[in-house]
Amino acid sequence: MNAVSTFRQRMHAGDKLVGAFLKTPTSHATEILGDLGYDFVVIDQEHAPFDRTTSDIALLAAKAHDVPALVRVPGADALLSVLDCGAAGALVPHVKSAAQAHEIAAMFRYRGGSRGFATSTRAGRYTAVPMWQHIADSDARMVFVAQIEDPVALDDIDAIAAVDGVDSLFIGRGDLTAAFGDDSKDPPEVRRAVERIAEAARKAKKPISVYVGNATEAAWLNTLGASVFVLSSDQGFLRQAAAAGLRDVRDKVGVARA
C-alpha cells in the first residue's frame, strides 16, 4: 500500500496531515516537499497559473515521490482531467449548497456517479489496469474536499457536511473575510463562521481541512477539530526563506536597513 492509496483512509481516520499549496507550475516544489515528508500537496489551478499540462507534470512528480496530490480546481468542469491525470482527489471551491455538493460528489465516482470512464490515462496506468479493478480502486480512493467560503453556504452547512461523497470540509477563511467586509483584526463574524463550519463537520464525522500560515493558526484550528492542514505554499516558503536570508546576510556584513 502506498501513500496515495491510503490517503483517503488516513483522512477519515483523523490522522493529522500536513500539506502545502503549490503555486509555481513546475515539478520542483512537488519533489522538494515530497522529499521532506509532507503528507500531501495541493496543486492550485484556481489562483495560480497551472493548466492541464503543468498540472500533469506536477502530478507525475507527485507519483514519483509517492506524495498524494489534490488539485484545487477552478470549477467542477476541470475535475475529470485532474482525476484522469492521477490526482488523489480535488479541492472544489465555492460549494454553496447540499444540492451542488451532491452533483459534484457524483463526478468523483463511477458506480452510482457520473465520472467519465477511461483507463488510457495515468490513473488507469495507460490501460494496464483492468476496467472493473480501476473502477473499484478509483471509487475507493478519490477524495472530495468541499471548500466552504461563502456566507450563503452557512445556511445549508449541516446538509452539505452530511452529503455522501463529501470527504472533508475546507474552511475558506480568506473568502469569508472578504465577503463579510470587516477589516478589523480577527472579525467576529468570520470566527463564528469558522466555528459553525467546524461544528457541522464534527457532527457529520467529516475531517476538517484548513489553510494555515503558521503553527499558531494550526494550534487554534486544531482545538476546533481540524486535522488536515495546508501550510502556506511553495511561493510562501520561498518568500519567507528569501527574506530571512537577505536580512541575515545584510546584518552580518553591516548593511544598514532601509
C-alpha positions in Angstrom: 0.0 0.0 0.0 1.4 3.4 -1.0 0.7 6.8 0.4 -1.7 7.7 -2.4 -3.8 4.6 -2.0 -4.2 5.1 1.8 -4.7 8.9 1.8 -8.5 8.9 2.0 -8.4 6.3 4.7 -5.9 8.4 6.8 -8.1 11.4 6.4 -11.2 9.6 7.6 -9.2 8.0 10.5 -8.5 11.5 11.8 -4.7 11.4 11.2 -3.1 14.8 11.5 -1.9 15.5 7.9 0.2 18.5 6.8 0.5 19.6 3.2 1.1 22.8 1.3 -0.2 24.6 -1.7 1.7 24.6 -5.0 1.6 27.9 -6.9 4.5 27.6 -9.3 3.8 25.4 -12.4 6.8 23.1 -12.3 7.7 19.7 -10.9 10.4 21.0 -8.5 8.3 22.1 -5.5 6.4 18.8 -5.6 9.8 16.9 -5.5 11.1 19.1 -2.6 8.0 18.8 -0.5 7.7 15.1 -1.1 11.3 14.6 -0.2 10.8 16.5 3.0 8.0 14.2 4.0 4.9 16.4 3.6 1.8 14.3 3.7 0.2 15.8 0.6 0.3 18.7 -1.8 -2.5 20.8 -3.3 -1.9 22.0 -6.9 -3.7 25.3 -7.2 -5.4 25.7 -10.5 -7.8 28.3 -9.1 -5.3 31.0 -8.0 -2.1 30.0 -9.8 -1.0 29.6 -13.4 -1.5 25.8 -13.6 -3.1 24.5 -16.8 -3.7 20.8 -17.8 -0.1 20.3 -19.0 1.7 21.8 -16.0 -0.8 20.1 -13.6 0.1 16.8 -15.3 3.8 17.4 -14.8 3.3 18.2 -11.1 1.1 15.1 -10.7 3.8 13.0 -12.3 6.3 14.3 -9.8 3.9 13.5 -7.0 3.5 10.0 -8.3 7.3 9.6 -8.5 7.7 10.7 -4.8 4.6 8.8 -3.6 3.0 12.0 -2.2 -0.7 12.3 -2.6 -1.7 15.3 -4.7 -5.0 17.1 -4.6 -5.9 19.7 -7.2 -7.8 22.9 -6.3 -9.8 23.1 -9.5 -11.2 26.4 -10.8 -14.6 24.7 -11.1 -16.2 21.3 -11.3 -15.7 21.1 -15.1 -12.0 20.6 -14.5 -12.5 17.5 -12.3 -12.3 14.8 -14.9 -9.0 15.9 -16.3 -7.2 16.0 -13.0 -8.6 12.7 -11.8 -7.5 11.0 -15.1 -4.0 12.5 -14.6 -3.7 10.8 -11.3 -4.8 13.2 -8.6 -5.7 11.7 -5.3 -8.8 14.0 -5.4 -9.7 17.6 -5.6 -10.5 20.7 -3.5 -13.6 22.3 -5.1 -14.1 26.0 -4.3 -17.4 27.8 -3.6 -19.6 24.8 -2.6 -22.7 26.7 -1.5 -25.5 24.1 -1.1 -26.1 20.4 -0.5 -27.6 20.0 -3.9 -24.4 21.3 -5.5 -22.3 19.1 -3.3 -24.4 16.0 -4.4 -23.8 16.9 -8.0 -20.1 17.4 -7.6 -19.7 14.3 -5.5 -21.1 12.2 -8.3 -18.4 13.4 -10.6 -15.8 11.7 -8.5 -17.4 8.2 -8.7 -18.0 5.7 -11.5 -20.6 3.5 -9.7 -23.7 5.5 -8.9 -21.9 8.6 -10.2 -21.2 10.4 -13.4 -17.4 10.2 -13.9 -16.5 9.6 -17.5 -14.7 6.2 -17.9 -11.2 5.7 -19.3 -8.2 3.6 -18.5 -6.0 5.1 -21.2 -4.7 7.6 -18.6 -2.2 7.8 -15.8 -4.9 6.9 -13.3 -5.5 3.7 -15.4 -1.8 3.1 -15.9 -2.4 3.5 -19.6 -4.8 0.5 -20.0 -2.7 -1.7 -17.7 -5.4 -1.7 -15.0 -8.5 -3.9 -15.9 -11.7 -1.9 -16.2 -13.5 -3.1 -13.1 -10.4 -3.0 -10.9 -9.9 0.6 -12.0 -13.5 1.4 -11.2 -13.3 -0.2 -7.7 -9.9 1.3 -6.8 -10.8 4.8 -8.0 -14.2 4.9 -6.3 -12.5 3.8 -3.0 -9.6 6.3 -3.2 -10.9 9.6 -4.7 -11.1 12.5 -2.2 -13.7 15.3 -2.5 -12.9 18.3 -0.3 -15.6 20.9 -0.4 -14.4 24.4 0.2 -16.8 26.4 2.2 -16.1 30.1 1.7 -19.5 31.9 1.0 -21.8 33.2 3.7 -24.8 31.6 1.9 -23.3 28.2 2.4 -23.6 28.6 6.2 -27.4 28.3 5.8 -27.1 24.8 4.4 -23.8 23.7 6.1 -25.2 20.8 8.1 -26.7 19.3 4.9 -23.5 19.9 2.9 -21.4 18.2 5.5 -23.8 15.2 5.6 -23.6 14.6 1.8 -22.4 11.1 1.0 -19.2 11.6 -1.1 -18.1 14.8 0.6 -14.9 13.6 2.4 -13.9 16.8 4.1 -14.9 20.5 4.6 -12.2 23.0 3.9 -12.8 26.3 5.7 -12.1 29.2 3.3 -11.3 31.9 5.8 -9.9 34.3 3.2 -13.1 34.5 1.1 -15.3 34.5 4.1 -13.3 37.5 5.5 -13.6 39.4 2.2 -17.4 38.5 1.9 -18.2 39.8 5.4 -16.2 43.0 4.7 -14.9 43.5 8.2 -11.3 44.7 8.0 -10.7 44.6 11.8 -8.3 42.0 13.2 -10.0 38.6 13.9 -13.5 39.7 12.7 -16.2 38.1 15.0 -18.4 37.1 12.1 -15.5 35.2 10.5 -14.6 33.4 13.7 -18.3 32.4 14.2 -18.4 31.1 10.6 -15.3 29.1 11.2 -16.7 27.6 14.4 -20.0 26.9 12.7 -18.4 25.0 9.7 -16.2 23.1 12.1 -19.2 22.1 14.2 -21.1 20.8 11.1 -18.1 18.7 10.1 -17.7 17.2 13.5 -21.4 16.4 13.7 -21.2 14.6 10.3 -17.9 12.9 11.3 -16.1 14.5 8.4 -12.4 15.7 8.6 -11.9 19.5 8.9 -9.4 20.9 6.4 -7.8 24.3 6.8 -5.2 26.7 5.4 -2.7 27.9 7.9 0.1 30.4 7.6 2.0 29.3 10.7 2.0 26.9 13.7 -0.1 29.4 15.9 -3.0 29.2 13.5 -2.7 25.5 13.3 -2.8 25.2 17.1 -6.0 27.3 17.2 -7.8 25.4 14.5 -6.7 22.1 16.0 -8.7 23.0 19.0 -11.8 23.1 16.7 -11.1 19.6 15.4 -9.1 20.4 12.3 -6.9 17.5 11.2 -5.8 18.4 7.7 -3.5 21.4 7.5 -2.5 23.1 4.3 0.6 25.1 5.4 1.5 28.1 3.3 2.7 27.4 -0.3 5.9 26.9 -2.3 5.9 30.7 -3.0 5.2 31.5 0.6 8.2 29.3 1.7 10.4 30.9 -0.9 9.5 34.4 0.1 9.9 33.6 3.8 13.3 32.0 3.4 14.5 34.6 0.9 13.5 37.4 3.3 15.2 35.7 6.2 18.4 35.0 4.2 18.6 38.6 2.9 18.1 40.0 6.4 20.8 37.7 7.9 23.4 38.4 5.3 22.8 42.2 5.5 23.1 42.1 9.2 26.4 40.1 9.1 28.0 42.3 6.5 26.8 45.5 8.1 24.3 46.8 5.5 22.0 49.4 7.0 18.3 48.5 6.7 16.2 50.9 4.6 
